[in-house]
Amino acid sequence: MTLQILLLLAGLALLIAGAEWLVSGASSLARKFKISDLTIGLTVVAFGTSAPELVVNLFASATDHQDIFFGNILGSNNFNLFIILGLAGVLLPLKVQVSTVWKEIPMSFAALVIFYIMVHIPSPNGGMMLGRIDGFILLGLFGLFQYYIYRQIKEYTPPEAEHKPTGPLFKMIAFIILGLAGLVLGGKLVL
């Protein structure tokens, strides 16, 4: 029992460190190529902070732990929505852009409704499940959302002072590789 707890804690630490290293390395690499902070935030940071969930969910799915898979997705979304936004709002009121209210929030709500409908359509064996076709539909919707982000980024003109100095290329690549390795190893240890 003690060993399992230690492995779980080690896995969580590796997931956190791996995500940090991945985001740090990828962000530095993006800055080296003069990619704006907005673009980095919408892509690299967004992926990097979701990477631990992705890894854990892939391992959970592969090892037939669907409850962990869905619990992680729903729990993470609820935590981000209620705790992170709630604490941020309490500590420092947040300005919300008009596009967020009229575009991004409805898109998120629509994704939730689509997901809800998908899992409630009975499968051929009579149970509720998320199948391959559903997965392709969700990936297609993600692609559309990425295209929307791409269009937002194209319209954005970054301030001149936005690009910060970066370190050596080998260090950035090392952080990316270490981050990915930490995520994979951490994901295995958590399950």
SEGU-537290 format. One line per field, with one value per residue: residue number from 1; z, y, x of N, C-alpha, C, O, CB in turn. Coordinates in nm, 2 decimals. Atoms other than C-alpha are relative to their C-alpha. Last residue first. Glycine has a CB too. Layout:
vodo (NUM	...)
nup (Z	...)
nnorth (Y	...)
neast (X	...)
caup (Z	...)
canorth (Y	...)
caeast (X	...)
cup (Z	...)
cnorth (Y	...)
ceast (X	...)
oup (Z	...)
onorth (Y	...)
oeast (X	...)
cbup (Z	...)
cbnorth (Y	...)
cbeast (X	...)
% end
This chain:
vodo (191	190	189	188	187	186	185	184	183	182	181	180	179	178	177	176	175	174	173	172	171	170	169	168	167	166	165	164	163	162	161	160	159	158	157	156	155	154	153	152	151	150	149	148	147	146	145	144	143	142	141	140	139	138	137	136	135	134	133	132	131	130	129	128	127	126	125	124	123	122	121	120	119	118	117	116	115	114	113	112	111	110	109	108	107	106	105	104	103	102	101	100	99	98	97	96	95	94	93	92	91	90	89	88	87	86	85	84	83	82	81	80	79	78	77	76	75	74	73	72	71	70	69	68	67	66	65	64	63	62	61	60	59	58	57	56	55	54	53	52	51	50	49	48	47	46	45	44	43	42	41	40	39	38	37	36	35	34	33	32	31	30	29	28	27	26	25	24	23	22	21	20	19	18	17	16	15	14	13	12	11	10	9	8	7	6	5	4	3	2	1)
nup (0.01	-0.06	-0.14	-0.03	0.03	-0.11	-0.12	0.02	0.01	-0.13	-0.07	0.06	-0.03	-0.14	-0.01	0.07	-0.09	-0.12	0.05	0.02	-0.13	-0.06	0.06	0.11	-0.03	-0.02	0.04	-0.11	0.01	-0.04	-0.11	0.03	-0.03	-0.13	0.03	-0.12	-0.02	0.12	-0.01	-0.11	0.05	0.10	-0.07	-0.05	0.12	0.02	-0.10	0.03	0.12	-0.05	-0.06	0.10	0.05	-0.10	0.00	0.12	-0.02	-0.09	0.08	0.09	0.10	0.10	0.02	0.04	-0.10	-0.10	-0.10	0.05	0.09	-0.03	0.12	-0.03	-0.10	0.05	0.10	-0.08	-0.08	0.10	0.05	-0.11	0.00	0.12	-0.04	-0.11	0.07	0.07	-0.10	-0.06	0.09	0.11	-0.03	-0.09	0.08	0.07	0.13	0.09	0.12	0.13	0.11	0.09	-0.03	-0.14	-0.01	0.07	-0.08	-0.13	0.03	0.05	-0.10	-0.13	0.00	0.07	-0.08	-0.12	0.05	0.04	-0.12	-0.07	0.09	0.01	-0.12	0.00	0.12	-0.03	-0.11	0.05	-0.11	-0.03	-0.10	0.04	0.11	-0.06	-0.07	0.10	0.07	-0.10	-0.03	0.12	0.01	-0.10	0.03	0.02	-0.13	-0.11	0.02	-0.01	-0.14	-0.08	0.05	0.06	-0.10	-0.09	0.07	0.01	-0.12	-0.10	-0.01	0.00	0.14	0.08	-0.01	0.08	0.14	0.04	0.01	0.13	0.12	0.00	0.03	0.14	0.09	-0.01	0.06	0.14	0.05	-0.02	0.09	0.14	0.01	0.00	0.13	0.10	-0.03	0.04	0.15	0.04	-0.03	0.09	0.13	-0.01	0.00)
nnorth (0.11	-0.04	0.02	0.15	0.06	-0.04	0.08	0.14	0.02	-0.01	0.12	0.11	-0.02	0.04	0.15	0.06	-0.02	0.09	0.14	0.00	0.00	0.13	0.10	0.08	0.07	0.15	0.08	0.01	0.11	0.13	0.04	0.03	-0.11	0.00	-0.06	-0.06	-0.13	-0.08	-0.04	-0.10	-0.12	-0.04	-0.06	-0.12	-0.10	-0.04	-0.09	-0.13	-0.06	-0.05	-0.12	-0.10	-0.04	-0.09	-0.12	-0.07	-0.05	-0.12	-0.11	-0.05	0.08	-0.10	-0.01	-0.13	-0.09	-0.04	0.10	0.12	0.07	0.14	0.07	0.04	0.11	0.12	0.08	0.06	0.11	0.10	0.05	0.08	0.12	0.09	0.06	0.10	0.11	0.08	0.07	0.11	0.10	0.03	0.02	0.12	0.12	0.02	-0.06	0.10	-0.06	0.02	0.01	-0.11	-0.07	-0.05	-0.11	-0.12	-0.06	-0.06	-0.13	-0.10	-0.04	-0.04	-0.10	-0.12	-0.06	-0.06	-0.11	-0.11	-0.06	-0.08	-0.11	-0.09	-0.08	-0.10	-0.09	-0.10	-0.09	-0.10	-0.08	0.03	0.10	0.12	0.06	0.05	0.13	0.10	0.05	0.09	0.12	0.08	0.06	0.11	0.12	0.12	0.01	0.04	0.14	0.08	0.00	0.07	0.13	0.08	0.03	0.10	0.13	0.04	0.06	-0.09	0.02	-0.13	-0.02	-0.01	-0.13	-0.08	0.03	-0.07	-0.14	-0.03	0.03	-0.09	-0.14	0.00	0.00	-0.13	-0.10	0.03	-0.04	-0.14	-0.06	0.01	-0.10	-0.14	-0.02	-0.01	-0.14	-0.10	0.00	-0.07	-0.14	-0.05	-0.01	-0.11	-0.12)
neast (0.10	0.13	0.00	0.00	0.13	0.10	-0.04	0.03	0.14	0.06	-0.03	0.08	0.14	0.01	-0.02	0.12	0.11	-0.02	0.04	0.15	0.07	-0.01	0.10	-0.05	-0.13	0.01	-0.11	-0.10	-0.10	0.05	-0.07	-0.14	-0.08	-0.07	-0.14	-0.07	0.05	-0.04	-0.14	-0.01	0.05	-0.09	-0.11	0.05	0.01	-0.13	-0.03	0.07	-0.07	-0.12	0.04	0.03	-0.13	-0.06	0.08	-0.04	-0.14	0.01	0.06	-0.10	-0.07	-0.05	-0.14	-0.04	-0.05	0.10	0.01	0.06	-0.09	-0.03	0.05	0.14	0.00	-0.08	0.08	0.11	-0.05	-0.02	0.13	0.05	-0.08	0.04	0.13	-0.03	-0.06	0.10	0.09	-0.07	-0.05	0.09	0.14	0.00	-0.01	0.13	0.01	0.03	0.06	-0.05	0.10	-0.02	-0.12	0.00	0.10	-0.05	-0.11	0.05	0.07	-0.10	-0.11	0.05	0.11	-0.04	-0.10	0.07	0.08	-0.10	-0.05	0.11	0.05	-0.11	-0.01	0.10	-0.01	-0.11	0.05	0.08	0.04	0.14	0.00	-0.07	0.08	0.12	-0.04	-0.04	0.12	0.07	-0.08	0.00	0.13	0.01	-0.08	0.09	0.07	-0.09	-0.03	0.13	0.04	-0.10	-0.04	0.12	0.10	-0.06	0.00	0.14	0.04	0.05	0.14	0.08	0.05	-0.12	-0.05	0.09	-0.03	-0.13	0.03	0.07	-0.08	-0.12	0.04	0.05	-0.11	-0.08	0.07	-0.01	-0.13	-0.01	0.10	-0.05	-0.11	0.05	0.06	-0.11	-0.05	0.10	0.00	-0.12	0.02	0.10	-0.07	-0.09	0.08)
caup (-1.31	-1.18	-1.26	-1.63	-1.66	-1.48	-1.72	-2.02	-1.89	-1.77	-2.11	-2.29	-2.06	-2.09	-2.47	-2.47	-2.21	-2.41	-2.73	-2.55	-2.41	-2.75	-2.90	-2.67	-2.45	-2.55	-2.53	-2.49	-2.78	-2.67	-2.69	-3.04	-2.95	-3.12	-3.41	-3.38	-3.69	-3.79	-3.43	-3.44	-3.77	-3.63	-3.33	-3.56	-3.75	-3.41	-3.34	-3.67	-3.60	-3.26	-3.43	-3.65	-3.35	-3.19	-3.51	-3.54	-3.18	-3.23	-3.53	-3.32	-3.05	-2.73	-2.54	-2.40	-2.40	-2.63	-2.82	-3.13	-2.93	-2.77	-2.84	-2.49	-2.52	-2.84	-2.72	-2.41	-2.62	-2.86	-2.57	-2.41	-2.75	-2.79	-2.44	-2.53	-2.86	-2.67	-2.43	-2.72	-2.94	-2.77	-2.43	-2.53	-2.83	-2.60	-2.39	-2.02	-1.78	-1.46	-1.11	-0.90	-0.60	-0.61	-0.99	-1.00	-0.73	-0.91	-1.25	-1.11	-0.88	-1.09	-1.45	-1.42	-1.16	-1.35	-1.67	-1.48	-1.31	-1.63	-1.82	-1.53	-1.45	-1.81	-1.83	-1.47	-1.53	-1.86	-1.70	-1.97	-1.97	-2.30	-2.20	-1.87	-2.05	-2.30	-2.03	-1.81	-2.11	-2.22	-1.87	-1.83	-2.17	-2.09	-1.94	-2.23	-2.50	-2.38	-2.31	-2.66	-2.85	-2.73	-2.50	-2.76	-3.01	-2.77	-2.68	-3.04	-3.24	-3.31	-3.41	-3.08	-2.90	-3.03	-2.90	-2.57	-2.55	-2.65	-2.39	-2.10	-2.19	-2.21	-1.89	-1.70	-1.83	-1.74	-1.39	-1.32	-1.47	-1.30	-0.96	-1.01	-1.10	-0.80	-0.57	-0.73	-0.70	-0.33	-0.26	-0.43	-0.24	0.09	0.00)
canorth (0.43	0.72	0.55	0.51	0.87	0.99	0.79	0.94	1.29	1.29	1.16	1.43	1.70	1.56	1.57	1.93	2.04	1.89	2.06	2.40	2.33	2.23	2.55	2.78	3.02	3.27	3.65	3.79	3.88	4.10	4.44	4.50	4.46	4.17	4.23	4.00	3.93	3.63	3.50	3.51	3.32	3.05	3.03	2.96	2.71	2.54	2.53	2.37	2.11	2.04	1.99	1.74	1.56	1.55	1.40	1.15	1.04	1.01	0.79	0.58	0.53	0.70	0.46	0.40	0.05	-0.15	-0.35	-0.14	0.18	0.39	0.77	0.92	0.94	1.14	1.37	1.47	1.53	1.75	1.95	1.99	2.10	2.35	2.49	2.54	2.71	2.93	3.03	3.10	3.31	3.56	3.59	3.53	3.76	4.04	4.01	3.93	4.14	3.95	4.06	3.99	3.76	3.66	3.63	3.43	3.20	3.14	3.10	2.84	2.67	2.66	2.64	2.48	2.23	2.15	2.09	1.88	1.67	1.61	1.50	1.30	1.13	1.03	0.86	0.73	0.56	0.42	0.23	-0.04	-0.03	0.15	0.40	0.48	0.50	0.75	0.94	0.97	1.10	1.34	1.47	1.53	1.71	1.95	2.22	2.17	2.18	2.51	2.65	2.56	2.66	2.95	3.08	3.05	3.23	3.51	3.53	3.59	3.36	3.51	3.18	3.19	3.26	2.93	2.74	2.92	2.82	2.46	2.42	2.59	2.42	2.07	2.13	2.24	1.95	1.70	1.85	1.82	1.47	1.36	1.49	1.31	0.99	1.01	1.07	0.77	0.55	0.66	0.57	0.23	0.16	0.24	0.00)
caeast (-0.25	-0.05	0.28	0.21	0.10	0.41	0.64	0.46	0.45	0.80	0.92	0.73	0.87	1.23	1.20	1.06	1.32	1.60	1.47	1.47	1.82	1.96	1.82	2.02	1.82	1.55	1.53	1.18	0.96	0.67	0.84	0.72	0.35	0.18	-0.06	-0.36	-0.58	-0.38	-0.41	-0.79	-0.79	-0.57	-0.79	-1.09	-0.89	-0.81	-1.18	-1.25	-0.98	-1.13	-1.47	-1.30	-1.14	-1.49	-1.64	-1.36	-1.41	-1.78	-1.71	-1.48	-1.73	-1.84	-2.06	-2.41	-2.52	-2.75	-2.49	-2.55	-2.47	-2.74	-2.71	-2.66	-2.28	-2.30	-2.57	-2.37	-2.06	-2.26	-2.40	-2.05	-1.91	-2.19	-2.12	-1.75	-1.85	-2.10	-1.82	-1.57	-1.80	-2.03	-1.88	-1.52	-1.56	-1.68	-1.36	-1.39	-1.21	-1.14	-1.19	-0.88	-0.88	-1.24	-1.26	-0.93	-1.06	-1.38	-1.22	-0.98	-1.23	-1.55	-1.45	-1.11	-1.23	-1.54	-1.34	-1.08	-1.35	-1.54	-1.23	-1.07	-1.40	-1.44	-1.10	-1.10	-1.44	-1.31	-1.03	-0.98	-0.60	-0.58	-0.84	-0.67	-0.33	-0.47	-0.66	-0.34	-0.15	-0.42	-0.47	-0.10	-0.09	-0.37	-0.14	0.10	-0.17	-0.31	0.04	0.16	-0.15	-0.36	-0.08	0.19	-0.03	-0.10	0.27	0.36	0.58	0.92	1.09	1.29	0.97	0.82	1.13	1.10	0.73	0.81	1.08	0.89	0.56	0.72	0.92	0.62	0.41	0.68	0.72	0.35	0.32	0.64	0.52	0.19	0.37	0.60	0.29	0.12	0.43	0.47	0.10	0.14	0.46	0.28	0.00)
cup (0.06	-0.01	0.07	0.15	0.03	-0.02	0.12	0.12	-0.02	0.00	0.14	0.08	-0.05	0.05	0.15	0.02	-0.06	0.09	0.12	-0.04	-0.02	0.13	0.06	-0.04	-0.13	0.02	0.04	-0.05	0.10	0.00	0.05	0.12	-0.03	0.02	0.14	-0.04	0.11	0.02	-0.12	0.01	0.10	-0.06	-0.10	0.08	0.05	-0.12	-0.01	0.10	-0.04	-0.11	0.07	0.05	-0.12	-0.05	0.10	-0.01	-0.12	0.02	0.08	-0.09	-0.09	-0.10	-0.10	-0.01	-0.05	0.11	0.11	0.10	-0.05	-0.11	0.03	-0.12	0.03	0.10	-0.04	-0.09	0.07	0.07	-0.10	-0.04	0.11	0.01	-0.11	0.04	0.11	-0.07	-0.07	0.11	0.08	-0.09	-0.11	0.04	0.09	-0.08	-0.06	-0.14	-0.10	-0.11	-0.14	-0.11	-0.09	0.03	0.14	0.01	-0.07	0.08	0.12	-0.03	-0.06	0.09	0.13	0.00	-0.06	0.09	0.11	-0.05	-0.03	0.12	0.07	-0.09	-0.01	0.13	0.00	-0.12	0.03	0.10	-0.04	0.14	0.05	0.10	-0.04	-0.10	0.07	0.07	-0.10	-0.07	0.09	0.02	-0.12	-0.01	0.11	-0.02	-0.01	0.13	0.12	-0.01	0.02	0.14	0.09	-0.05	-0.05	0.11	0.09	-0.07	0.00	0.12	0.11	-0.01	0.00	-0.15	-0.09	0.00	-0.09	-0.14	-0.04	-0.01	-0.12	-0.13	-0.01	-0.04	-0.15	-0.10	0.00	-0.08	-0.16	-0.06	0.01	-0.10	-0.14	-0.01	-0.01	-0.14	-0.10	0.02	-0.05	-0.15	-0.05	0.02	-0.10	-0.13	0.00)
cnorth (-0.13	-0.11	0.04	-0.02	-0.14	-0.06	0.04	-0.09	-0.15	-0.03	0.00	-0.13	-0.12	0.01	-0.04	-0.15	-0.06	0.01	-0.10	-0.14	0.00	-0.01	-0.13	-0.10	-0.07	-0.06	-0.15	-0.08	0.01	-0.11	-0.14	-0.06	-0.03	0.13	0.01	0.05	0.08	0.14	0.08	0.05	0.12	0.14	0.05	0.08	0.13	0.10	0.06	0.11	0.13	0.07	0.07	0.13	0.11	0.05	0.10	0.13	0.09	0.06	0.12	0.12	0.07	-0.09	0.11	0.00	0.13	0.10	0.04	-0.11	-0.13	-0.06	-0.15	-0.07	-0.05	-0.12	-0.12	-0.08	-0.08	-0.13	-0.12	-0.07	-0.09	-0.13	-0.09	-0.07	-0.11	-0.12	-0.08	-0.08	-0.12	-0.11	-0.05	-0.03	-0.12	-0.13	-0.04	0.07	-0.11	0.07	0.00	-0.01	0.13	0.08	0.06	0.12	0.12	0.07	0.06	0.13	0.10	0.05	0.06	0.11	0.13	0.07	0.07	0.12	0.12	0.07	0.09	0.12	0.11	0.08	0.11	0.10	0.11	0.10	0.11	0.06	-0.03	-0.12	-0.13	-0.07	-0.06	-0.14	-0.11	-0.06	-0.10	-0.13	-0.09	-0.07	-0.11	-0.13	-0.12	-0.02	-0.05	-0.15	-0.08	-0.02	-0.08	-0.14	-0.08	-0.04	-0.11	-0.14	-0.05	-0.08	0.08	-0.02	0.12	0.02	0.02	0.15	0.09	-0.03	0.08	0.15	0.05	-0.02	0.09	0.15	0.01	0.00	0.13	0.11	-0.01	0.05	0.16	0.07	0.00	0.10	0.14	0.03	0.03	0.14	0.11	0.00	0.08	0.15	0.06	0.02	0.13)
ceast (0.06	-0.10	-0.13	0.00	-0.01	-0.13	-0.10	0.03	-0.04	-0.15	-0.06	0.03	-0.08	-0.15	-0.02	0.01	-0.13	-0.12	0.01	-0.04	-0.15	-0.08	0.01	-0.11	0.05	0.14	-0.02	0.12	0.11	0.10	-0.03	0.08	0.15	0.08	0.06	0.13	0.07	-0.04	0.04	0.14	0.01	-0.04	0.10	0.11	-0.05	0.01	0.15	0.03	-0.06	0.08	0.12	-0.04	-0.03	0.14	0.06	-0.08	0.04	0.13	-0.02	-0.05	0.10	0.09	0.04	0.16	0.03	0.05	-0.10	-0.02	-0.07	0.09	0.04	-0.07	-0.14	-0.01	0.07	-0.09	-0.11	0.06	0.02	-0.13	-0.05	0.07	-0.05	-0.13	0.03	0.06	-0.11	-0.09	0.06	0.05	-0.09	-0.15	-0.01	0.00	-0.14	-0.03	-0.03	-0.08	0.05	-0.11	0.02	0.12	0.00	-0.10	0.06	0.10	-0.05	-0.06	0.09	0.11	-0.04	-0.11	0.05	0.10	-0.07	-0.08	0.09	0.06	-0.10	-0.05	0.11	0.00	-0.11	0.00	0.11	-0.05	-0.09	-0.05	-0.15	-0.01	0.06	-0.09	-0.13	0.03	0.04	-0.13	-0.07	0.07	-0.01	-0.13	-0.01	0.07	-0.10	-0.07	0.08	0.03	-0.13	-0.04	0.09	0.04	-0.12	-0.10	0.06	0.00	-0.14	-0.04	-0.06	-0.15	-0.10	-0.04	0.12	0.05	-0.09	0.03	0.13	-0.03	-0.07	0.08	0.12	-0.04	-0.04	0.12	0.07	-0.08	0.01	0.13	0.01	-0.10	0.06	0.11	-0.06	-0.06	0.12	0.05	-0.10	0.01	0.13	-0.02	-0.09	0.07	0.09)
oup (0.05	0.08	0.17	0.20	0.07	0.07	0.19	0.16	0.04	0.09	0.19	0.11	0.02	0.12	0.17	0.05	0.01	0.14	0.13	0.00	0.06	0.17	0.08	0.04	-0.24	-0.01	0.14	-0.14	0.10	0.08	0.15	0.09	-0.02	-0.08	0.22	-0.11	0.12	-0.04	-0.10	0.02	0.06	-0.08	-0.08	0.06	0.01	-0.12	0.01	0.07	-0.07	-0.09	0.06	0.00	-0.13	-0.03	0.07	-0.05	-0.10	0.02	0.04	-0.10	-0.07	-0.06	-0.17	0.08	-0.17	0.18	0.21	0.10	0.01	-0.23	0.04	-0.11	0.09	0.06	-0.05	-0.06	0.07	0.03	-0.09	-0.01	0.10	-0.02	-0.08	0.06	0.08	-0.08	-0.04	0.11	0.06	-0.18	-0.09	0.04	0.04	-0.08	-0.03	-0.15	-0.13	-0.10	-0.17	-0.20	-0.04	0.09	0.16	0.03	0.00	0.13	0.14	0.01	0.00	0.15	0.14	0.03	0.01	0.13	0.12	-0.02	0.03	0.14	0.07	-0.06	0.04	0.12	-0.01	-0.10	0.05	0.07	-0.02	0.21	0.16	0.06	-0.07	-0.08	0.07	0.03	-0.12	-0.05	0.06	-0.02	-0.11	0.01	0.08	-0.02	0.09	0.20	0.18	0.07	0.11	0.20	0.15	-0.07	0.02	0.14	0.09	-0.02	0.06	0.12	0.22	-0.07	-0.10	-0.22	-0.15	-0.10	-0.19	-0.21	-0.12	-0.12	-0.21	-0.19	-0.09	-0.14	-0.23	-0.16	-0.09	-0.18	-0.23	-0.13	-0.09	-0.19	-0.19	-0.09	-0.12	-0.21	-0.15	-0.07	-0.15	-0.21	-0.11	-0.08	-0.18	-0.18	-0.07)
onorth (-0.23	-0.13	-0.03	-0.11	-0.19	-0.10	-0.05	-0.17	-0.20	-0.09	-0.10	-0.20	-0.17	-0.07	-0.14	-0.22	-0.12	-0.09	-0.19	-0.19	-0.07	-0.11	-0.19	-0.15	-0.06	0.01	-0.18	-0.17	0.11	-0.20	-0.19	-0.14	-0.15	0.19	0.10	-0.02	0.20	0.23	0.17	0.17	0.23	0.23	0.16	0.20	0.24	0.19	0.17	0.22	0.23	0.18	0.20	0.24	0.20	0.17	0.22	0.24	0.19	0.19	0.23	0.22	0.19	-0.15	0.16	-0.05	0.16	0.16	-0.03	-0.19	-0.17	-0.04	-0.18	-0.12	-0.16	-0.23	-0.23	-0.19	-0.20	-0.24	-0.22	-0.18	-0.21	-0.24	-0.20	-0.19	-0.23	-0.23	-0.19	-0.20	-0.23	-0.16	-0.14	-0.14	-0.23	-0.20	-0.14	0.16	-0.19	0.08	0.07	-0.09	0.23	0.19	0.18	0.23	0.23	0.18	0.18	0.24	0.21	0.16	0.18	0.23	0.24	0.19	0.19	0.23	0.22	0.19	0.21	0.24	0.22	0.20	0.22	0.22	0.23	0.22	0.23	0.00	-0.08	-0.23	-0.23	-0.18	-0.18	-0.24	-0.21	-0.18	-0.22	-0.23	-0.20	-0.19	-0.23	-0.24	-0.17	-0.12	-0.15	-0.23	-0.16	-0.13	-0.18	-0.22	-0.17	-0.16	-0.22	-0.23	-0.15	-0.20	0.08	0.06	0.13	0.09	0.13	0.22	0.15	0.06	0.17	0.21	0.11	0.08	0.18	0.19	0.08	0.10	0.21	0.16	0.07	0.15	0.22	0.13	0.10	0.20	0.20	0.11	0.14	0.22	0.17	0.10	0.18	0.23	0.14	0.13	0.22)
oeast (0.00	-0.18	-0.16	-0.07	-0.11	-0.20	-0.15	-0.06	-0.13	-0.20	-0.11	-0.06	-0.17	-0.20	-0.09	-0.09	-0.21	-0.17	-0.07	-0.14	-0.22	-0.13	-0.10	-0.19	-0.01	0.24	-0.09	0.10	0.19	0.09	0.02	0.16	0.19	0.13	0.02	0.21	0.06	0.03	0.12	0.17	0.04	0.04	0.15	0.12	0.00	0.09	0.17	0.05	0.00	0.13	0.13	-0.01	0.05	0.17	0.07	-0.02	0.10	0.14	0.01	0.01	0.12	0.19	-0.04	0.22	0.03	-0.04	-0.11	-0.11	-0.18	0.07	0.15	-0.18	-0.15	-0.03	0.00	-0.13	-0.12	0.01	-0.04	-0.16	-0.05	0.02	-0.10	-0.14	0.01	0.00	-0.13	-0.09	0.01	-0.02	-0.17	-0.19	-0.06	-0.10	-0.20	-0.11	0.06	-0.20	0.15	-0.10	0.07	0.12	-0.02	-0.05	0.08	0.08	-0.05	-0.01	0.11	0.10	-0.05	-0.08	0.05	0.07	-0.07	-0.05	0.09	0.02	-0.08	-0.02	0.09	-0.03	-0.08	0.02	0.07	-0.07	-0.05	-0.12	-0.16	0.00	-0.01	-0.14	-0.14	-0.01	-0.04	-0.16	-0.08	0.03	-0.06	-0.14	-0.02	0.01	-0.14	-0.04	0.06	-0.03	-0.14	-0.04	0.05	-0.05	-0.17	-0.11	0.01	-0.08	-0.18	-0.07	0.00	-0.22	-0.17	0.04	0.14	0.04	-0.05	0.08	0.13	-0.02	-0.01	0.11	0.12	0.00	0.02	0.14	0.07	-0.03	0.06	0.13	0.01	-0.05	0.09	0.09	-0.05	-0.01	0.13	0.04	-0.07	0.05	0.12	-0.03	-0.05	0.09	0.06)
cbup (-0.15	-0.07	0.06	-0.06	-0.15	0.01	0.05	-0.12	-0.12	0.06	0.01	-0.15	-0.06	0.09	-0.05	-0.15	0.02	0.07	-0.12	-0.11	0.08	0.01	-0.15	0.05	0.12	-0.12	0.06	0.13	-0.14	-0.08	0.12	-0.04	0.15	0.02	-0.07	0.11	0.03	-0.12	0.01	0.14	-0.05	-0.11	0.10	0.10	-0.11	-0.03	0.14	0.00	-0.12	0.08	0.11	-0.09	-0.06	0.13	0.04	-0.13	0.02	0.13	-0.06	-0.10	-0.09	0.08	-0.05	0.10	0.06	0.06	0.06	-0.12	0.06	0.01	-0.14	0.04	0.13	-0.03	-0.12	0.07	0.10	-0.11	-0.06	0.12	0.03	-0.13	0.02	0.12	-0.06	-0.11	0.09	0.07	-0.09	-0.08	0.06	0.13	-0.08	-0.09	-0.10	0.04	-0.06	-0.03	0.02	-0.06	-0.03	0.10	-0.03	-0.15	0.03	0.08	-0.11	-0.13	0.04	0.07	-0.06	-0.15	0.03	0.08	-0.10	-0.11	0.08	0.03	-0.13	-0.06	0.12	-0.01	-0.13	0.01	0.12	-0.08	0.09	0.01	0.12	-0.03	-0.12	0.06	0.11	-0.08	-0.06	0.12	0.05	-0.12	-0.01	0.14	-0.03	-0.12	0.03	0.02	-0.13	-0.11	0.06	-0.01	-0.14	-0.11	0.06	0.07	-0.13	-0.08	0.12	-0.06	0.01	-0.11	-0.05	0.01	0.14	0.06	-0.03	0.09	0.14	0.00	-0.01	0.12	0.11	-0.02	0.02	0.15	0.07	-0.03	0.06	0.15	0.04	-0.04	0.10	0.13	-0.02	0.00	0.14	0.09	-0.05	0.05	0.15	0.01	-0.04	0.11	0.12)
cbnorth (-0.03	0.13	0.09	-0.06	0.03	0.15	0.03	-0.06	0.08	0.14	-0.01	-0.02	0.13	0.09	-0.04	0.04	0.15	0.03	-0.04	0.10	0.13	-0.04	-0.01	-0.07	-0.09	-0.07	0.05	-0.05	0.00	-0.04	0.09	0.13	0.05	-0.12	0.13	-0.11	0.00	-0.06	-0.13	-0.06	-0.02	-0.10	-0.11	-0.02	-0.06	-0.12	-0.06	-0.03	-0.10	-0.10	-0.03	-0.06	-0.11	-0.08	-0.03	-0.08	-0.11	-0.05	-0.04	-0.10	-0.07	0.11	-0.14	0.11	-0.07	-0.11	-0.03	-0.05	-0.04	-0.08	0.05	0.11	0.04	0.04	0.10	0.11	0.04	0.05	0.11	0.09	0.04	0.07	0.12	0.06	0.04	0.08	0.11	0.05	0.06	0.12	0.13	0.03	0.00	0.12	-0.04	-0.09	0.12	-0.15	0.12	0.01	-0.09	-0.12	-0.05	-0.04	-0.10	-0.11	-0.02	-0.06	-0.13	-0.10	-0.07	-0.03	-0.09	-0.11	-0.05	-0.05	-0.10	-0.09	-0.07	-0.06	-0.09	-0.07	-0.09	-0.07	-0.08	-0.06	0.04	-0.15	0.04	0.03	0.10	0.11	0.03	0.05	0.11	0.08	0.04	0.08	0.10	0.06	0.03	0.03	0.13	0.10	-0.02	0.05	0.14	0.07	0.02	0.08	0.13	0.06	0.01	0.10	0.10	0.08	-0.16	0.09	-0.13	-0.14	0.04	-0.01	-0.14	-0.06	0.05	-0.07	-0.14	-0.03	0.04	-0.09	-0.13	0.01	0.02	-0.13	-0.08	0.04	-0.04	-0.14	-0.04	0.03	-0.10	-0.12	0.01	-0.02	-0.14	-0.08	0.03	-0.07	-0.14	-0.02	0.00)
cbeast (-0.04	-0.05	0.11	0.12	-0.03	-0.01	0.14	0.09	-0.06	0.03	0.16	0.03	-0.05	0.08	0.14	-0.01	-0.03	0.13	0.09	-0.03	0.04	0.14	0.03	0.13	-0.01	-0.07	0.13	-0.06	0.05	-0.12	-0.01	0.06	-0.01	0.09	-0.01	0.01	-0.15	-0.07	0.08	-0.05	-0.15	0.02	0.06	-0.12	-0.09	0.10	-0.01	-0.15	0.00	0.08	-0.10	-0.11	0.08	0.02	-0.15	-0.03	0.10	-0.06	-0.14	0.06	-0.11	0.09	0.05	-0.04	0.12	-0.06	0.13	0.08	0.13	-0.13	0.06	-0.08	0.07	0.14	-0.04	-0.08	0.11	0.11	-0.08	-0.02	0.15	0.02	-0.10	0.06	0.14	-0.07	-0.06	0.12	0.11	-0.02	-0.06	0.08	0.13	-0.04	0.11	-0.13	0.09	0.00	-0.10	0.14	0.12	-0.01	-0.13	0.02	0.11	-0.07	-0.11	0.07	0.08	-0.08	-0.12	0.04	0.13	-0.07	-0.10	0.09	0.08	-0.12	-0.06	0.12	0.03	-0.14	-0.03	0.14	-0.03	-0.12	0.12	-0.03	0.09	0.15	-0.02	-0.08	0.10	0.12	-0.07	-0.05	0.14	0.07	-0.11	0.02	0.14	-0.10	-0.07	0.11	0.08	-0.10	-0.01	0.14	0.07	-0.05	-0.06	0.13	0.09	-0.08	0.02	-0.12	-0.03	0.05	-0.07	0.08	0.03	-0.14	-0.03	0.12	-0.04	-0.14	0.04	0.08	-0.10	-0.12	0.08	0.05	-0.14	-0.06	0.11	-0.01	-0.15	0.03	0.11	-0.08	-0.11	0.09	0.06	-0.13	-0.03	0.12	-0.02	-0.13	0.05	0.10	-0.09)
% end
